Amino acid sequence: MRTTLFNAKAQRREDAKKSSFLCVKDGLALANALFDAPLPWADILKRIAGLDILPTTEGSAEISAWMKDVRRAGLFSARTNSARYLKEIQPILADYVSGKINLATAQLKMQEWLQKLGYTPDGGFPGGASVPPANSLLQNLASDERTKLVIETISRHALSTGMAQRQNTPSLLHGFPCWEFLRLYWRKHPRGETDKDNDEGWPQRWARCGGEFYDGRMIARKDSDLWEQLGDSGVWSDGMDTHCQPGA
């Protein structure tokens, strides 16, 4: 009797193992079919490493007049005229995007390089072209606010590009053809609520780009040209000319 019970229990354990294996196997098969293009981390990191170093004394307004392809292929930041600094922060940005370091560590590493290179908010980089003194924290390259802005802007664009590549594979377009446009991050002055020229809110921009509303929600196909139109600097003064979000 005890032998029979033991054998029965052993058989149930074996059946459970097989069942679990089949469930996992089937689940992986389904996942591989659904997500047939994993997030291209290697491509994202290569893109960051391959960005052209573009030192400049110009501010954001002047940079927005650059050719789209130049901005897409370059690593730059307003009033950052040190090629050495931009070159040194390139691997820092890659480490942050890959998850090797957190935001605070990335900021600290950037600030340490600014100190090594002799940067000051009033004089900029020693020996470099003349740059107006920093009149705000965002103009001060060494401030927490500025380093955070640089890291988040570049990393979000890199990740959004990678996500767009993954999400536009045939299987995902077939199963999940649309994106909904939402603003997730808090803004002190949301678009449409500032005193800037041609400053329209996202719903107004969506409508001008030909987007449709579904019960008030902004939804469009992932392969629609609308996503690139939302970031067109020829239409919006704050456009970033990206083919994915963030567009501005």
Backbone hydrogen bonds, N-H to C=O, Kabsch-Sander energy under -0.5 kcal/mol:
donor,donor_aa,acceptor,acceptor_aa,energy
5,L,1,M,-2.5
6,F,2,R,-2.6
7,N,3,T,-2.6
8,A,4,T,-2.4
9,K,5,L,-2.7
10,A,6,F,-2.8
11,Q,7,N,-2.4
12,R,8,A,-2.3
13,R,9,K,-2.5
14,E,10,A,-2.3
15,D,11,Q,-2.9
16,A,12,R,-2.8
17,K,13,R,-2.3
18,K,14,E,-2.4
19,S,15,D,-2.9
20,S,16,A,-3.0
21,F,17,K,-2.7
22,L,18,K,-2.7
23,C,19,S,-2.5
24,V,20,S,-2.7
25,K,21,F,-3.1
26,D,22,L,-3.2
27,G,23,C,-2.7
28,L,24,V,-2.8
29,A,25,K,-2.3
30,L,26,D,-2.5
31,A,27,G,-2.7
32,N,28,L,-3.0
33,A,29,A,-2.0
34,L,30,L,-2.5
35,F,31,A,-3.5
36,D,33,A,-0.5
36,D,34,L,-0.5
41,W,39,L,-2.5
44,I,40,P,-2.5
45,L,41,W,-2.9
46,K,42,A,-2.4
47,R,43,D,-2.2
48,I,44,I,-2.0
49,A,45,L,-2.5
50,G,46,K,-1.9
51,L,48,I,-1.1
52,D,73,A,-3.2
54,L,52,D,-0.5
54,L,75,L,-2.4
56,T,80,T,-2.2
63,I,59,G,-2.3
64,S,60,S,-1.8
65,A,62,E,-1.5
66,W,63,I,-2.0
71,R,67,M,-1.9
72,R,68,K,-2.5
73,A,69,D,-1.6
74,G,70,V,-0.7
74,G,71,R,-0.5
75,L,52,D,-3.8
76,F,74,G,-0.6
79,R,58,E,-2.6
80,T,77,S,-1.7
81,N,79,R,-0.7
83,A,81,N,-0.7
86,L,82,S,-1.8
87,K,83,A,-2.3
88,E,84,R,-2.2
89,I,85,Y,-1.8
90,Q,86,L,-0.8
92,I,88,E,-0.5
93,L,89,I,-2.5
94,A,90,Q,-1.8
95,D,91,P,-2.4
96,Y,92,I,-2.0
97,V,93,L,-2.4
98,S,94,A,-2.2
99,G,95,D,-0.6
99,G,96,Y,-0.9
100,K,95,D,-2.0
101,I,95,D,-1.2
106,A,102,N,-2.3
107,Q,103,L,-2.6
108,L,104,A,-2.3
109,K,105,T,-2.4
110,M,106,A,-2.0
111,Q,107,Q,-2.6
112,E,108,L,-2.2
113,W,109,K,-1.7
114,L,110,M,-2.0
115,Q,111,Q,-2.0
116,K,112,E,-2.3
117,L,113,W,-2.2
118,G,115,Q,-1.2
119,Y,114,L,-2.6
120,T,124,G,-1.6
124,G,120,T,-2.7
128,G,125,F,-1.8
134,A,121,P,-2.7
140,N,136,S,-1.0
141,L,139,Q,-0.8
143,S,140,N,-1.8
147,T,143,S,-2.5
148,K,144,D,-2.1
149,L,145,E,-1.9
150,V,146,R,-2.5
151,I,147,T,-2.4
152,E,148,K,-2.8
153,T,149,L,-2.4
154,I,150,V,-2.1
155,S,151,I,-2.5
156,R,152,E,-2.4
157,H,153,T,-1.7
158,A,154,I,-2.2
159,L,155,S,-2.7
160,S,156,R,-2.6
161,T,157,H,-2.2
162,G,158,A,-2.0
163,M,159,L,-2.8
164,A,160,S,-2.5
165,Q,161,T,-1.9
166,R,162,G,-2.2
167,Q,163,M,-3.0
168,N,164,A,-1.0
169,T,166,R,-1.2
173,L,169,T,-2.7
174,H,170,P,-2.0
175,G,171,S,-2.4
176,F,172,L,-3.1
179,W,220,A,-2.7
181,F,218,M,-3.2
182,L,180,E,-0.6
184,L,182,L,-0.7
193,E,190,P,-2.1
199,D,196,K,-1.0
200,E,198,N,-1.0
205,R,201,G,-2.3
206,W,202,W,-3.0
207,A,203,P,-2.1
208,R,204,Q,-2.2
209,C,205,R,-1.8
210,G,207,A,-1.6
211,G,206,W,-2.8
214,Y,217,R,-2.6
215,D,213,F,-0.6
217,R,214,Y,-1.4
219,I,212,E,-1.0
219,I,217,R,-0.9
220,A,179,W,-2.1
222,K,177,P,-2.8
224,S,221,R,-1.5
227,W,224,S,-1.0
228,E,225,D,-0.6
229,Q,225,D,-2.0
230,L,226,L,-1.8
231,G,228,E,-1.1
232,D,229,Q,-1.5
233,S,231,G,-0.6
235,V,232,D,-1.6
236,W,232,D,-2.8
239,G,236,W,-1.9
240,M,247,G,-2.5
241,D,231,G,-3.6
